Amino acid sequence: MPKMQKTYLPKVKDIKRERHEIDAKGKPLGRIATEAAILLRGKHKVDFTSFFDMGDFVTIKNVHHIKFSGKAKLKQKKYYRHSGYLGNLKEISLEELFKKDPEKVIIHAVRGMLPTNKLRAKQLKRLSITLEETKFSNKGK
């Protein structure tokens, strides 16, 4: 009978986090969000394990130049929030939210593409968004 091989699990000290930069100029919101979610989770790494937090740091720049697909998506897409009190459902359109705070639009999209578990908050902390173009070095931490 052949000897069984053990599954390799990376140690916390072996996880190396790199820095990635995504340029949002002219790209659709969904493409940016999926690319960021993959990097935040660490799915691009060879030793990816779903229950370990092994993702990298992600910076998204040029957020003001995001392209939205669809003719009327800016006016039709709504974001909802509720305080918990009766009749207190607030809604805001994508157009209004993007003018008010474009970072929230990106965070909402990326948050929806991450799994709903205890790792999501840790992974979202490694996401940073800059409104203008900045100089960036690709040095890992």
WOURGI-V356564 format. One record per residue. N is the residue number from 1. RES is the residue in one letter. OMEGA is omega in radians with two decimals (NA if undefined). Layout:
N;RES;OMEGA, N;RES;OMEGA
//
This chain:
1;M;-3.10, 2;P;-3.14, 3;K;-3.11, 4;M;3.09, 5;Q;3.12, 6;K;3.10, 7;T;3.13, 8;Y;3.03, 9;L;-3.12, 10;P;3.07, 11;K;-3.13, 12;V;-3.14, 13;K;3.14, 14;D;-3.10, 15;I;3.11, 16;K;-3.12, 17;R;3.11, 18;E;3.09, 19;R;3.12, 20;H;3.11, 21;E;3.12, 22;I;3.09, 23;D;-3.04, 24;A;-3.05, 25;K;3.07, 26;G;-3.14, 27;K;3.08, 28;P;-3.09, 29;L;-3.11, 30;G;3.13, 31;R;3.12, 32;I;-3.10, 33;A;3.14, 34;T;3.12, 35;E;3.13, 36;A;-3.12, 37;A;3.12, 38;I;-3.14, 39;L;3.13, 40;L;3.13, 41;R;-3.10, 42;G;-3.10, 43;K;3.14, 44;H;-3.11, 45;K;-3.09, 46;V;-3.08, 47;D;3.14, 48;F;3.05, 49;T;-2.97, 50;S;-3.08, 51;F;3.02, 52;F;3.06, 53;D;-3.05, 54;M;-3.10, 55;G;-3.08, 56;D;3.06, 57;F;-3.10, 58;V;3.04, 59;T;3.10, 60;I;-3.11, 61;K;-3.12, 62;N;-3.08, 63;V;-3.12, 64;H;-3.07, 65;H;3.11, 66;I;3.10, 67;K;3.08, 68;F;-3.14, 69;S;-3.13, 70;G;-3.06, 71;K;-3.03, 72;A;-3.07, 73;K;-3.13, 74;L;-3.12, 75;K;-3.04, 76;Q;-3.09, 77;K;-3.10, 78;K;3.00, 79;Y;-3.08, 80;Y;2.98, 81;R;-3.09, 82;H;-3.10, 83;S;-3.09, 84;G;3.09, 85;Y;-3.13, 86;L;3.06, 87;G;-3.07, 88;N;3.08, 89;L;-3.13, 90;K;3.09, 91;E;3.11, 92;I;-3.12, 93;S;3.13, 94;L;-3.13, 95;E;-3.14, 96;E;-3.12, 97;L;-3.14, 98;F;3.07, 99;K;-3.08, 100;K;-3.08, 101;D;-3.10, 102;P;3.11, 103;E;-3.11, 104;K;3.12, 105;V;-3.13, 106;I;-3.12, 107;I;3.13, 108;H;-3.13, 109;A;-3.13, 110;V;-3.13, 111;R;3.12, 112;G;-3.12, 113;M;3.06, 114;L;-3.14, 115;P;-3.13, 116;T;3.09, 117;N;-3.06, 118;K;-3.11, 119;L;-3.02, 120;R;-3.13, 121;A;3.12, 122;K;-3.13, 123;Q;3.14, 124;L;3.11, 125;K;3.14, 126;R;3.10, 127;L;3.05, 128;S;-3.05, 129;I;3.06, 130;T;-3.08, 131;L;3.13, 132;E;3.08, 133;E;-3.14, 134;T;3.05, 135;K;-3.00, 136;F;3.07, 137;S;-3.06, 138;N;3.12, 139;K;3.12, 140;G;3.14, 141;K;NA
//
